[in-house]
Amino acid sequence: MYKQFLFALIAALAACMGTWAQGISVTSFKPLPDDLTANIAGSMEKDQNGEVAALIKVVTTQTGFTFEGGMAGIVKTKQEAGEIWVYVPHGIQKITIKHPQLGVLRNYYFPCAIDAARTYEMVLASGEVRTVVTQDAGGSYLVISLQPKTAVVYIDDQLQENDGSGEMMKALTYGEHQYRVEANGYIPEAGIVTIGKEKKVLNIKLQSALATLTVNSTTPGTQIVVNEQVKGSGNWSGNLTPGMYIIEGRLDSHRSQKMSVTLGKQEQKAITIPALEPMYGMLDVSYKPIGAEIWLDGKQLGASPDIYKNVFTGTHKLTIKKAGYTDHTETITLAEGERKTITGALTAKNAVTQVIGRGHSGNKSTVSGEVYQRADNMPEFPGGQGAMFRWLGENLKYPPIALEEGIQGRVLIHFVVTKTGEIADAKVAKSVNPALDKEALRLVRSMPRFTPAKMQGKPVNCYYTLPVTFRITTN
């Protein structure tokens, strides 16, 4: 039946072609340099931008033509004896010519540039309009619009080609035809369509067959795993194809919980993972000196010695510390039911008591206690490092003798910022020249009070090294 329809359709097309003498074609196109029609009053036209349009005189014995200029547009058309005047914007590159009987000449590109206020001539091949007697093709088209676009289509139990565009066209003979549309994760749709002389259009939008699963957890932070795929933490909701799933709740230092759920088409189901049971080990710490603080993962457990029974399993950072001693830090791993023993002793720090140099006030000051090389928070100049270097630049006095001799370089000054923020014990750590060294020391000793260093939130004495740069610049 399909072959008979196809042969009938081809024959009908051949019959139509035989009754048309010609389509639309351009015989010639050229500028008319001596024709001023486009640029004289009475025949001049302007485009939407207020510029004088170009004029194309289309020479033809036929009427009924329409013209399209694409994005550039057509300004105006005017029927004249033996020709059609088509006004277009300058710079237009192509034109489409249409006729209800002669057909379409699409996207004819001009062989020369189209300038404003210029006249051109386009000669069309003479087309002949005849009365055409059409024949019945024996069938018509079935047009299907698909969602999803990749759906599989069967017509009369035959699989149809789908290019993924979401549109399908099929020529069918008159009468009833069966169709079926399927897609993974969707409910299929089937039916019967009747083909008549007019084309038949079907808009088919398949309904999702996916189920919706919502998973809640009782224990905060529980990781939700569906068929070994991590979906989220705490709570999760998503679409799944119908079937059975293994839902698991996981959390470090806790026993996992597993449960299964079966989902039907378009079913909505919610489940809750029960509270996860924590897993504990035991931590036995006997570290000297007595009373040293015991910290686990940044939280204080207590003081040494002691035994902590309900410590979560897993890997932890253990820190033991006490003022006047060097901290001890190590990583420990604790298994369920394990008793881990930590023993040892902290190392005492050497106390430093010394008389140090002049502070910013110019008076001698005495600092007793420990002087740190590093601290939790290092000393800071008022306003930060940028403010400090601006202050140094504004207050530095280049020694004349060094300036005359062209001596420059960077002097390193080592000093102590006391717990009260004063500058003390300033000395040259790296020398460049006696004159530059002296000025660098003077500059540092005259600096304003610093924000002191801090250890565990308390102000402490701390060493500080500062580069003082002497550079001769020329303007």
C-alpha positions, 0 to 999 in steps of 0.5 A, a space after each residue: 500500500 505504501 509503495 502504491 501511495 509513493 508512486 501516486 505521489 511522484 506521478 502527481 508531482 511530475 504532472 504539476 511540474 509539467 504544467 509550469 513553464 518556468 520558476 523565478 530566475 534573474 537574467 541580469 543585475 547591474 547599477 544604473 549610474 545615469 538613473 537618478 530616480 532613487 535620489 530625486 524628489 518625488 521618487 526618493 524614499 528613506 529607510 527607518 534610519 532616515 537614510 535615502 534608500 537604494 532603488 532596484 527596478 525589477 523588470 518583468 511582465 508579471 505582477 503579484 511578486 513579493 519581496 523579502 530583505 531578511 534582517 535588512 528589510 524592504 523599505 517600499 515596493 511600487 508597481 510601475 509599467 513593465 517593472 516593479 520598483 523595490 526600495 531597499 536599505 543600503 548595504 543589503 546583501 540578498 533578497 528573496 522573491 516570491 510569487 503565488 504561481 511561479 514559486 520562490 527565488 530564495 536568498 538571491 545575493 547581489 553581485 555588487 554592493 548596494 549603496 544609498 540613493 543609487 538605482 539598480 536594474 534587475 531583469 527577471 526571466 519571464 515566467 508563465 502562469 498556467 492553470 494546473 490541474 492537481 491529482 489526488 495523491 492517495 494519502 497525506 502526512 502524519 506530523 508528530 511533535 514529541 516530548 521527550 524528543 528522543 522518544 521511540 515511535 512505531 507506526 503500524 508496528 514499524 519502527 520509525 527513524 527519529 533524528 532527535 529534533 522532536 519532530 517527525 513526518 510520515 506520508 501515509 495512505 488514507 485510512 486508519 493507522 496505529 501508532 505507539 510512542 515509548 521512552 525510558 522512564 515514561 508511560 507509553 502512549 498508543 492510539 489510532 489516527 485517521 489520515 484524510 486529505 489534510 495532514 494530521 498533526 499529533 502533539 504527544 507529551 509522554 507522562 513521566 513514570 518516575 517515582 519520588 522518594 524522600 529520605 529523612 534521617 534521625 541522626 544529624 549529619 547522616 550521609 544518605 546512600 541509595 544503591 551505593 551512590 551518595 545522594 546527600 546529607 541529613 535529608 534528600 528527595 529525588 526522582 527514581 525509576 520504578 524498582 527496588 532500592 537499598 537505602 543506607 545511612 552512614 556517619 563516621 563513628 556510628 553503625 550504618 543502617 540499611 533498609 530496602 524500598 520498592 517504588 512503583 510508577 509515579 509513586 511518592 514515598 517517604 522513609 526515615 532512617 532510624 537513629 544511628 548507634 554511636 561507636 566508642 573507644 576508651 582513651 587513657 592519658 597519663 602525661 606529666 606534668 599533672 594537670 596538663 590540658 588534654 585537647 581532642 580535635 580542638 575541644 578540651 576533654 579535661 586534664 592529665 591524668 584521666 580515662 575517657 570512656 566515651 570517645 568516638 572511634 576514628 582518627 583524632 588530633 590529640 594535643 596536650 599542653 600547659 603554660 611553660 611547656 612545649 605542646 605535644 600533638 599527635 594523631 591517634 586512631 581509635 577502634 570500637 572497644 579499644 583502650 588506647 593509652 597515651 603516656 609521656 611528659 611535656 618539655 619545659 621551656 627555658 624562661 628568659 629574663 633580660 634587660 633590653 634596649 630603649 622602647 619607643 619612649 626612649 627609657 630603658 625597660 626590663 622584660 621578664 618571662 619567656 620570649 617566643 620565636 613564634 606565637 599564635 598571633 604575631 606582633 602587629 604594627 598599628 594599621 597592619 604591615 602596609 601602614 608600617 612600611 608607609 610609616 618607615 618611608 615617612 620617618 626615614 632620614 637618609 644619612 647625608 654621608 651615605 647619600 653622597 657616597 651612593 651607599 644603599 641596601 637593606 639593613 635587618 633589625 632584630 628586636 623584641 615586641 614586649 607583651 605591652 607592645 614596646 620595642 626592646 633589644 633592637 640590634 642589627 642582624 644584617 649590616 650594610 654600612 655604619 651610617 645606615 645601620 645607625 639610622 635603621 636602629 634609630 628608626 625602629 626604636 622610635 616606632 609606635 607601640 605594636 599590638 603584642 603577640 598572643 599565645 592562647 589569647 594572652 599577650 606574650 613577648 615575641 621576637 621580630 625581624 624587620 628589613 629597613 631598605 635604603 634606596 637612592 632614587 633619581 627623578 
